[in-house]
Amino acid sequence: MNKDDIHLLYEYDRWANNRVLQAASALSAEQFTRDLGGAFCSVRDTLVHIIGGEWIWLAYWRESSHSSTFLTDLRTRRDALFNPHAFPNIAEVKLKWAEVEKEQVEFMNHVTNEFLEKVLPFRTTTQIRLAHLMQHLANHSTYHRGQVTLMIRQLGAEPPATDFHVFLAEGPHEAAAVH
């Protein structure tokens, strides 16, 4: 995967995230936080999990040292910053999302083909290229957006289409942003 591929993938990720956030905005406060029995209970909890994942990976990629102390601290910070109960409504989720997305765009603006080849430690024994970790994060977000889509449907609302081909058919999306 090269720089252009990663940029397109993350442009798609932002577009799809925005569509899911817009659909979640149509839910009532009760629907937004209703426990539907999923892995992350509610639409809110799942959205917070997605953005927490995007935040922690971005912080990891920016760091030059990946010591066990850093990783423990990073997980502790993520758990504190992305506790679902700190986000009582969709407006609060969108505020945090916009903040993380801005940082992600800034990071993406400095990604080069050479930088994507950088190898980072993963778990305790594996070394993985940054490009592959970035693909992983986009896949993680896609997976959980699918869960949100199902939840929205269970709540009787209309889920958005977030397929990659829909994104491509709609044309350039450089301005895809959280509204």
Disulfide bonds with the S-S distance in Angstrom:
none
